[in-house]
Amino acid sequence: MFEEKLKEFESIFYPKSIAVVGASSNTRKIGSGWVSTLISAGFPGPIYPVGSSGGRIAGLEIFPELRLVPGEIDYAIVAIPSRSVLGLLDDCAAKKVKAVQFFTAGFSEIGKPEGYKLEKQMLEKARQGGIRIVGPNCIGVYCPEHKMTPLGRIGESGSVGFVSQSGGVAAKLMEIGIARHINYSKGVSFGNGIDLDASDFLQYLAADPKTTVIGAYLEGTRDGSRLFNTIKVVARAKPLVVWKGGRTEVGAQAAMSHTGSLSSSAAIWSAMFRQSGAIEVHSLEELTDTLHIFPQIRCWQGIGTAIIGGLADGGGGISVSAGDVCVENGLEIPPLSPETKQELTRLLGEAGSIFRNPVDLSQAQTRGLTTLFQAINLVAGDHVTDIVLIQEDVDILLPIYSWKGLKEINEFFIELEGKINKPIIVVLPPGSAEPERLQIDQKLLASSIPVFASMERAAKAISRFNQYSCRQESKVSHKRAATLRKSDKARQ
């Protein structure tokens, strides 16, 4: 499925060489920033700065014209005025450049006839020269494996892919990915998408063996039928999480001015996502939360959630509110088994704790970490639950257990996750002890334990994973039933 895209897009995600057109010895120029970013990221091939003023940047010669570059060029990043792009495409055709990414803006998104006309002329020249266009009006490709990034930093290579119509949203996806260990296989901002658009990049990620889950931010489309058919096929192959921007009239007008995209009603888009099996989200938080959880809880088989709402003081209210948000988001919170409740009562006593589910283990603070760990083990190991959701409030825990004790608690979580064959998810709400909270956050994330800032965000992400898993199981059941029916008919 879409395997032809792998070869077609090799020069975009794995170019052997890159030219940056619009570079200058003035490091404040945008083109110069692209050169510095590629060098600092460690791009493995030749980088050719091109700028009319010549000179040098970061030890590299700046060629006054693209045609004067001595080597072959797979991919060009362009940051020049829009009036110069047609001549640049002639130069690209002469150098047999395979793909061109236009950071340059000033096309259909400005809403003027000359902008549309220029895009049409660009596309004609590109097709005549055998060139693919990424953009215009975009920040282009992110591929950690190949050391390509439009940012000053680059994250670890992973299995999450993304497609974004917006450069700003793409940049936030990368930044949040680095912070939360959402490790990307590849991503792209495609802007106006006059040649390669959302459908093309979604098809590529569906075929890419290094991508297991796909996220997308879309504002509109120039070919709704093609996009709908693509989303249907892609969502059958891999989890596809989509945030549709421009859902209101004001947002749609902003989208038109942003990427020149026509946006139909939100209801039509939502219906399309439901029919195709894509997972719809409504904010950057929801998109990144869902992309965060999918690669981490592959072993989860079931829907029963155990909630541990308190490891020390303050667990009662947290348990109540956690139960509410989880149930409101469609999660099942089964009561703990009688055996588990009996053991918890023996360990902690009846007063001051809640042993149904959600569970409040506040009384453990007077009995030490060994008792706390035993209690968590009991809840996590209960046969009625399939996933463990733990509230860890650093502001409350730090004065009680000290920093040394907090480190032991989180080391215990990491060890436990490897023993029980159930996903553990930790909620770390922000507070006054931010330096300590962030250290814990990074330690857990590095150990592949998902971390969320609130119980509500965690519940929504788990719910979306659960909905997708249920759909997949339903498809498998239908296939098995169809196979059995065929076998019965064959025997008859």
C-alpha positions in Angstrom: 0.0 0.0 0.0 1.5 3.3 -1.2 5.0 1.6 -1.4 5.8 3.7 -4.4 5.9 6.7 -2.1 9.0 5.4 -0.3 11.2 5.7 -3.4 9.5 8.9 -4.6 10.1 10.7 -1.2 13.6 9.5 -0.6 15.1 12.7 -1.8 12.8 14.6 0.6 13.4 12.7 3.9 16.8 11.3 3.1 18.5 13.7 0.6 22.2 13.1 -0.1 22.9 16.8 -0.4 21.1 20.1 0.4 21.3 23.6 -1.1 20.1 26.5 0.9 19.1 29.3 -1.4 19.0 32.7 0.3 22.0 32.2 2.5 24.3 35.1 3.5 27.4 35.8 5.5 24.9 37.9 7.7 23.9 35.2 10.2 20.7 37.1 11.0 19.3 36.3 7.6 16.7 33.4 7.5 18.6 31.4 4.9 21.8 31.6 7.0 19.8 30.2 9.9 18.9 27.1 7.9 22.6 26.5 7.1 23.6 26.8 10.8 20.7 24.5 11.9 21.6 21.8 9.4 25.3 21.9 10.5 24.5 21.9 14.2 22.1 19.0 13.7 24.8 17.0 12.0 23.3 16.6 8.5 25.5 13.9 6.9 25.8 15.2 3.4 27.2 18.3 1.6 25.4 21.6 2.4 25.7 24.2 -0.3 24.8 27.8 0.7 23.6 29.9 -2.2 23.3 33.7 -2.1 23.8 36.5 -4.6 26.3 38.3 -2.2 28.7 35.4 -2.0 31.1 35.2 0.9 31.3 32.5 3.5 29.1 31.2 6.3 30.1 28.7 9.0 33.3 27.9 7.0 31.3 27.1 3.8 31.6 28.9 0.6 28.4 30.8 -0.5 27.8 30.2 -4.2 26.3 33.3 -6.0 24.1 31.1 -8.2 22.6 27.6 -7.8 24.0 26.6 -11.2 27.5 27.2 -9.9 27.3 24.6 -7.2 29.8 21.9 -8.2 28.0 18.8 -6.8 24.7 17.2 -7.3 21.7 18.6 -5.3 18.9 16.3 -4.1 17.0 18.9 -2.0 16.8 22.7 -2.0 15.6 24.9 0.9 14.5 28.3 -0.5 14.2 31.6 1.5 14.1 34.3 -1.2 11.5 36.8 -2.2 8.5 35.4 -4.1 9.3 37.4 -7.2 12.5 35.4 -7.7 11.0 31.8 -7.4 10.3 31.2 -11.1 13.9 31.9 -12.1 15.1 29.7 -9.2 13.0 26.8 -10.5 14.7 27.2 -13.9 18.1 26.9 -12.0 16.8 23.8 -10.1 15.8 22.1 -13.3 19.2 22.8 -14.9 20.9 21.2 -11.8 18.4 18.3 -11.8 17.3 19.1 -8.2 14.8 16.5 -7.1 12.7 18.4 -4.6 12.4 22.1 -3.5 11.1 23.3 -0.1 9.9 26.9 -0.2 10.0 28.7 3.1 9.1 31.7 1.0 5.6 33.1 1.5 3.5 35.6 -0.4 1.3 33.3 -2.6 -2.3 32.2 -2.5 -2.5 32.8 1.3 -2.5 36.6 0.6 -5.8 36.2 -1.2 -4.8 38.1 -4.3 -5.0 37.0 -8.0 -1.2 37.4 -8.5 -0.6 34.9 -5.6 -2.7 32.2 -7.2 -1.1 32.9 -10.6 2.4 32.6 -9.3 1.6 29.3 -7.6 0.2 28.0 -10.9 3.4 29.1 -12.8 5.6 27.5 -10.1 3.7 24.2 -10.5 4.0 24.2 -14.2 7.8 24.9 -14.1 8.3 22.2 -11.5 6.5 19.6 -13.5 8.4 20.5 -16.6 11.6 20.1 -14.7 10.7 16.9 -12.9 10.8 18.7 -9.5 8.6 18.1 -6.5 7.6 21.1 -4.4 7.2 21.1 -0.6 5.2 24.3 0.3 5.4 27.1 -0.4 5.0 29.0 2.9 6.3 26.2 5.1 9.2 25.1 7.4 9.5 21.7 5.6 11.0 18.4 6.8 11.9 17.0 10.2 13.8 13.7 10.2 15.8 13.0 13.3 17.3 9.9 11.8 18.8 11.8 8.9 19.6 14.9 11.0 17.2 17.2 9.3 15.4 19.9 11.4 14.1 23.4 10.9 14.7 24.0 14.7 17.8 24.7 16.6 17.5 21.3 18.3 16.7 17.8 17.2 15.1 14.9 19.2 15.7 11.2 19.2 14.5 9.1 16.3 11.3 7.1 17.0 8.1 5.7 15.5 5.7 8.7 15.5 5.1 10.6 12.2 3.3 13.9 11.7 1.9 16.0 8.9 1.1 19.7 9.5 -0.3 22.3 7.3 1.0 25.0 9.7 4.7 25.7 10.3 3.9 27.0 13.8 2.0 23.9 14.8 4.8 21.7 13.3 7.4 23.6 15.3 5.4 23.1 18.5 5.0 19.4 17.8 8.8 19.1 17.5 9.4 21.1 20.6 6.9 19.2 22.7 8.2 16.0 21.3 11.7 16.7 22.5 10.4 17.7 25.9 8.0 14.7 26.4 10.1 12.0 24.5 7.5 11.8 21.7 10.2 10.5 19.3 9.4 11.1 15.7 10.3 9.0 12.7 9.6 12.0 10.4 7.4 15.0 10.1 6.6 17.7 7.6 5.1 21.2 7.4 3.7 21.6 3.9 2.1 25.0 4.0 0.1 25.8 0.9 0.7 22.3 -0.6 0.5 23.3 -4.2 2.2 20.1 -5.3 2.7 17.6 -2.4 -0.1 17.9 0.1 -1.6 16.2 3.1 -2.7 13.1 1.1 0.8 12.6 -0.3 2.6 12.8 3.0 -0.1 10.7 4.8 0.4 8.0 2.1 4.1 8.1 2.6 3.9 7.7 6.4 1.4 4.9 6.0 4.0 3.0 3.9 7.0 4.0 6.0 8.1 0.9 8.0 9.7 3.2 10.6 6.3 4.9 11.5 3.7 3.2 13.6 1.4 6.1 14.6 0.6 9.3 12.6 -0.5 12.7 13.8 -1.9 15.4 11.6 -2.9 19.1 11.8 -5.1 20.1 8.9 -6.7 23.4 8.0 -8.4 22.6 4.7 -7.8 20.9 1.3 -7.9 21.6 -2.4 -9.1 18.0 -3.1 -11.5 16.8 -0.5 -12.4 13.5 -2.2 -8.7 12.4 -2.5 -8.0 13.4 1.2 -11.0 11.5 2.5 -10.1 8.3 0.5 -6.5 8.7 1.8 -7.5 9.0 5.4 -9.8 6.0 5.1 -6.9 3.8 3.8 -4.3 5.2 6.2 -6.5 4.9 9.3 -7.0 1.2 8.5 -3.3 0.7 8.4 -2.0 2.7 11.4 -3.5 4.8 14.2 -4.2 8.3 12.7 -4.8 11.2 15.0 -6.1 14.4 13.4 -6.6 17.9 14.7 -8.7 20.0 12.3 -8.0 23.7 12.5 -10.5 26.3 11.2 -13.6 24.7 12.7 -15.4 28.0 13.3 -16.1 30.8 10.8 -13.4 32.9 12.4 -10.9 30.0 12.3 -11.8 29.2 8.7 -11.1 32.8 7.7 -7.7 32.7 9.5 -6.9 29.4 7.7 -7.6 31.0 4.3 -5.1 33.8 5.2 -2.6 31.3 6.6 -2.2 28.6 4.0 -4.8 29.6 1.3 -7.0 26.6 2.3 -10.7 26.3 1.8 -12.3 24.8 4.9 -15.8 23.2 4.8 -18.0 22.7 7.9 -16.7 21.1 11.1 -19.5 18.6 11.0 -18.5 17.3 7.6 -14.9 16.9 8.8 -16.0 15.1 12.0 -18.2 12.8 10.0 -15.3 12.0 7.7 -13.1 11.1 10.6 -15.7 8.9 12.2 -16.4 7.0 8.9 -12.7 6.6 8.2 -11.7 5.4 11.7 -9.3 8.3 12.3 -9.1 9.7 15.9 -10.3 13.3 16.0 -8.8 15.7 18.6 -9.4 19.4 19.2 -6.2 21.0 20.4 -2.5 20.8 20.4 -2.6 19.3 23.9 -5.0 16.5 22.8 -2.9 15.8 19.7 0.4 15.5 21.6 -1.2 13.6 24.5 -2.6 11.0 22.1 0.7 10.7 20.2 2.5 10.4 23.5 0.5 7.5 24.8 0.2 5.3 21.6 3.8 4.1 21.3 4.0 3.5 25.1 1.1 1.2 26.0 1.2 -1.4 23.2 0.9 -4.2 25.8 -2.5 -3.0 27.1 -5.2 -5.5 26.5 -8.4 -4.6 28.3 -10.3 -1.6 29.6 -10.3 -1.9 33.5 -8.4 1.1 35.0 -7.0 1.2 38.5 -6.6 4.7 39.9 -4.3 5.4 42.8 -5.3 8.9 43.8 -3.1 9.5 46.9 0.4 8.4 47.9 0.2 10.6 51.0 -2.1 13.5 52.2 -4.7 14.9 49.9 -5.7 11.6 48.2 -9.4 11.6 49.0 -10.4 14.5 46.9 -8.1 13.5 44.1 -9.6 10.0 44.1 -13.1 11.4 43.8 -12.3 13.8 41.0 -10.1 11.2 39.2 -13.0 8.8 39.2 -15.3 11.4 37.7 -13.1 12.4 34.8 -12.2 8.8 34.0 -15.8 7.7 33.9 -16.8 10.8 31.9 -14.2 9.9 29.3 -15.6 6.3 29.0 -13.1 4.4 31.1 -14.2 1.5 33.3 -13.2 1.7 37.0 -14.0 -1.7 38.4 -14.1 -2.2 42.2 -11.0 -4.0 43.5 -11.4 -7.7 44.3 -12.3 -8.6 47.9 -8.9 -10.3 48.3 -7.1 -7.1 47.4 -9.3 -4.9 49.7 -8.7 -7.4 52.5 -4.9 -7.2 52.1 -4.9 -3.4 51.9 -6.9 -3.2 55.1 -4.4 -5.5 56.8 -1.6 -3.3 55.6 -3.0 0.2 56.2 -6.1 -0.2 58.4 -9.5 1.0 57.5 -9.4 4.6 58.8 -8.2 7.4 56.4 -8.0 5.3 53.2 -10.2 4.3 50.3 -10.0 0.8 49.1 -12.6 0.6 46.3 -11.3 2.1 43.1 -10.1 4.9 42.8 -7.8 4.1 45.7 -6.4 6.4 48.4 -3.2 5.1 50.0 -2.6 8.1 52.2 -2.2 6.0 55.4 0.9 4.5 54.0 2.9 7.7 54.9 3.0 6.6 58.5 4.2 3.1 57.7 7.1 3.8 55.4 8.0 3.3 51.8 8.1 -0.5 52.0 4.4 -0.6 53.0 3.5 1.9 50.3 5.2 -0.3 47.7 3.4 -3.3 49.0 0.1 -1.5 48.7 0.8 -0.3 45.1 1.8 -3.8 44.2 -1.5 -5.2 45.4 -3.6 -2.6 43.4 -1.5 -3.0 40.3 -1.6 -6.8 40.5 -5.4 -7.1 40.9 -6.8 -9.2 38.2 -9.8 -6.8 37.6 -7.5 -4.1 36.3 -5.6 -3.8 33.0 -3.9 -0.4 33.4 -2.6 1.6 36.4 -3.1 5.4 36.7 -1.1 7.0 39.5 -1.4 10.6 40.8 1.9 11.8 42.1 1.8 15.3 43.6 5.4 16.4 44.2 4.3 19.4 46.4 2.6 17.0 48.8 5.1 14.2 48.7 8.4 16.1 48.9 8.0 17.3 52.6 6.8 13.8 53.6 9.3 11.5 51.9 12.2 13.9 51.0 13.9 14.0 47.7 15.6 10.7 48.4 12.3 9.1 49.1 10.7 10.5 45.9 13.5 9.1 43.8 12.9 5.7 45.4 9.2 5.9 44.7 9.8 6.6 41.0 12.5 3.9 40.7 9.9 1.6 42.1 7.4 2.7 39.4 9.9 1.9 36.7 10.7 -1.5 38.1 7.0 -2.3 38.6 6.1 -1.4 35.1 8.5 -4.1 33.8 7.1 -6.8 36.2 3.4 -6.6 36.0 2.9 -6.5 32.2 0.4 -3.7 32.6 1.0 -0.1 31.5 1.7 2.4 34.3 0.7 6.0 33.6 1.7 8.8 36.0 0.0 12.2 36.6 2.4 14.8 37.7 0.5 18.1 38.3 2.5 21.3 38.2 3.1 23.1 41.4 5.7 25.1 43.4 8.2 22.2 43.4 8.8 22.5 39.6 12.5 21.7 39.5 12.0 18.4 41.3 8.8 17.7 39.3 10.6 18.2 36.0 13.4 15.8 37.1 10.9 13.1 37.9 9.0 13.8 34.6 12.2 13.3 32.6 13.2 10.2 34.5 9.8 8.5 33.9 9.6 9.6 30.3 13.1 8.2 29.6 11.9 4.9 31.0 8.9 4.9 28.6 6.3 5.6 31.3 3.7 8.1 30.0 3.4 11.3 32.1 0.5 13.8 32.0 0.0 17.1 33.8 -3.6 16.3 34.8 -5.9 13.4 35.4 -8.3 14.7 32.8 -5.6 14.8 30.0 -4.5 11.3 30.9 -8.1 10.0 30.9 -8.7 11.5 27.5 -5.6 10.0 26.0 -6.3 6.5 27.5 -9.9 6.7 26.2 -8.7 7.5 22.6 -6.3 4.5 22.7 -9.1 2.3 24.1 -11.5 3.4 21.3 -9.0 2.6 18.7 -8.1 -0.7 20.2 -11.8 -1.6 20.4 -12.3 -0.8 16.7 -9.3 -2.9 15.8 -10.7 -5.9 17.8 -14.1 -5.4 16.1 -12.5 -5.5 12.7 -10.6 -8.7 13.6 -13.8 -10.3 14.9 -15.7 -9.4 11.7 -12.8 -10.9 9.6 -12.9 -14.1 11.7 -16.7 -14.4 11.4 -16.4 -13.9 7.6 -13.7 -16.5 7.4 -15.9 -19.0 9.4 -18.9 -18.3 7.1 -16.8 -19.0 4.0 -15.5 -22.2 5.6 -19.0 -23.4 6.4 -20.2 -22.7 2.9 -17.2 -24.6 1.5 -18.0 -27.6 3.7 -21.6 -27.6 2.6 
